[in-house]
């Protein structure tokens, strides 16, 4: 029991340590950070993101985030840089180096080489008196008081702060560029995220049959149409084939509960007027939102009063949107 209690206390201590470090680093956002964002925005080249050890892993993730949010970036390991990878740097590129100490041997070797190439250097560093901080053209202050490691050795809080600052930088660049959800969709075409951003109702509803009945339809005709088209509902149309209402299988069950015979009942007696519709150019995720909000499983796809088809919750499940 004591072991479990100790583990819980250790876990809480680590999370509190890192959360507090993030709070403190938020207060370090200054004019230098703003200049860094502005110079990246003005750059015609790519942002090379570089680190060594655990910082290299964080640099790799930051590179991925920047690329997916509209800032062309390349990851470069600091050790590989001084063994040939400097060749990836082009004339208009910038480089951002991540380091807690700012004094690792590989980075101290790399800095004068970059200076000779006249590559602007951004240092994301926790030691403002380090070689990296003093030689960088722009400095992102990533100062921390201590690591979450009880020996203050293993990179824990420092890498969390670097990662969060990378996200901060990416989002500032994203918003400054006016990077939209449509832009985001271009870079994320795969998986459920991509489908949420680009899949439209028009991509889904043609796969379904389109159940419709006229306003003069009898209840047996309504039941046959709903059953044969297998969507749990049918649209009700007037003589000009304009949408008048919708009948769902739920409407049929309620009718049968209230009436012993259907001889004197027709489609207009049980339909819901002014049904919820969605246009074909709407995003499929919008259809999902309407279904969830109204607690329904199908929507009529229409343009004006013209019924085009149905989109069903199962269609969205099949596409992986839900």
Secondary structure as UniProt FT lines:
FT   HELIX           2..26
FT   TURN            27..28
FT   HELIX           31..42
FT   STRAND          47..51
FT   HELIX           54..68
FT   TURN            69..70
FT   STRAND          73..77
FT   HELIX           78..81
FT   TURN            82..84
FT   HELIX           85..88
FT   TURN            91..92
FT   STRAND          94..99
FT   HELIX           105..116
FT   TURN            117..118
FT   STRAND          120..125
FT   TURN            128..129
FT   HELIX           131..135
FT   STRAND          138..141
FT   TURN            150..151
FT   HELIX           157..177
FT   HELIX           181..187
FT   HELIX           191..198
FT   HELIX           201..203
FT   HELIX           205..207
FT   STRAND          212..214
FT   TURN            215..216
FT   HELIX           219..229
FT   STRAND          233..237
FT   TURN            239..240
FT   STRAND          242..248
FT   HELIX           249..258
FT   TURN            263..264
FT   HELIX           267..270
FT   STRAND          272..273
FT   STRAND          277..278
FT   TURN            280..281
FT   HELIX           284..294
FT   STRAND          298..303
FT   TURN            304..305
FT   STRAND          306..312
FT   HELIX           313..318
FT   TURN            319..320
//
